[in-house]
């Protein structure tokens, strides 16, 4: 009987503080691949987004609240500017060193720059900039931190990108 109580306690703690999500789509390629299973730290614990964090959000203005995964580019009070011709993103006037991106930032999506990130919001972008709807688009825009579901911290199992790639088990582990 004690084992049942212990299992129920462990399950409750897990449900409150962690979540498992599956990556859908190409917007974070090749950092994350379609079908990757990730462990998130819940927003109950994760409350201070930092530049570079990979987060999962849910916003009604985007596909009726479907969760999406993006990288935090800037936090409240920071200014974001994008040179679409050169594909360079600037935060507070400093060009970001983005060795994680798959495609450069040449696609304009409707938001005019520069923008200052509002209080209680973050500016997010996918790593596959040519295939990501993100804060450059008015459909997502800046994300209210209350709409953050959690921070991706661990890749549990690799996806296969809709059967186009072999799962790379060497990728399993902590997410930077």
N, C-alpha and C positions, 0 to 999 in steps of 0.2 A: 504494500500500500504506500509506503514511504517513497518508493521509486516512482509511482504515479504522480505524487505531489511534486517531487523534484523535477520530473519531466515537464509537468505543467508549468512550474516556475521558470524553468529554462526556456520553454516555448514562449511564455508571456514576455520575458525579458527580450528574447530575440525579436518578437513581433513589434515591440515598442521601439527598439533601438536600431534594428537592422531591417533591410529589405533586399530582396533579390530581384533584379530586373534583367530583361533581355534587350540588347541593342537591336534596333530596327532601323534600317536604312543606311545610306552611305555618308552621312554628314560628318562623322568623326573618323572616317577612313584615313590613314591606316593605323591610327592610334587604337581605335576600336573598330571591330569588324561586325557586320550584320550577323547576328546570332550569338555574339559573345554574351555570356552570363556574368553579371557583375554583382558584387556585394556592395550595398550602400550603407553608409552611416545615416540614420534617419535625421530629419530636420529637428527632432527633439533634442538631439545631441549636437548636431552640426548647425551652428547659428552665426558663425562669423566667416562668410565667404571671403576667399582670398584670390588674388589674381593668379591664374594658372590652374585653379581647382577644376575638376571635371564634375559637373553637377547634373542632376535630373530635375526637371521642372515640369509643371503642369499649368497651362495658361488657357483659359476659355477661348481667347481670341485665336488660338492656334488649334485647328482640327478638333474643336469641341472639348478641349481639355486633355487631349491625348498627351501622355508624357513624352518629353524629348530630352536628349542628352547633349550638352554643349560644354565648352570651356569658358570659364570666367576670364574676360579680357580686362575689365575694369570694374572697380567698386565705386560706391557713392562718392560724389565730389570730384572724381577724376574726369579729365577731358579726353575724349576719344576723337581722333581724326584719322581719316584713311586717304591715302594717295592711291586711287584706283589705277592710274596709269602705271605706276611703279609697283603696285601691289604691297605697299608698306602700311602697317598699322602703327599709329603713334598714340601713346598714352601720356598725357601731361607733357607733350612736346618731345618725348623720347621714343625713337623707333624701337618696337618690340623685336627681340631676337626670338624668332619663332621657328626653331628647328623641328618642331612637331607637325607643322602643316604639310598637307599632301599637295594642295594646289594653292596658288597665290590668291591674294585678295584683290581681284580685278573686277568682280561682279558687283555692280550697284543694284540695290534692292528697293530703293525708295526713300530711305532716311538720308537727309542732308547732313553733312558734317562740316565743322566739328560739332559734337554734342557733349554736354556735361551730364554725367550719370546722376540721376535724381537721388535724394535721400531715400534710404531703404530699398534701393534697387541695385542690380548688377547689369553689366553689358556682356552678353555672351555671343560666342561664335563657334561654329563647327571647325574642325581641323581640315576638312575637305571643302575649302571655301567656295569652289565652283559648284558644289552640290549640297549647300547648306542654307536653309532658311533660318535666320537667326536675328540678332538685334539690329542688323542692317535693314531688316524688313519691318514695315509697320504692322504686319500680322503678329509679330512677336514683340518687337521693340525691346525696351528695357524690361527686365524681369524683376518684379517685386520679390524681395527675399522671402516673403510669406508664401510664395508659389514654388519655392524650392522644396522638392521632396527629400533630397539627400545628396550626399557627396559619394561618388564612386571611389572605393578604396581598394578593392581586390577583384581581380579577374578570376572567376571560379572555373569557368570552362570556355575554351575558344570556340568561336563560330566558324562557319565555313563559307560566309559571304554568298548565301543562296546556292551553295554547291559549286561555286566557281573556284574555291581554294580548299586545300587540305587544312584541317584544323591544326594550328601551330601550338602544341602543348607547352612549348618552351615559353610562351607568353603568359602562362598562368602565374599569378603572383600579384604583388602590390602594384597599384597604379600610382605613377608619379604625378 
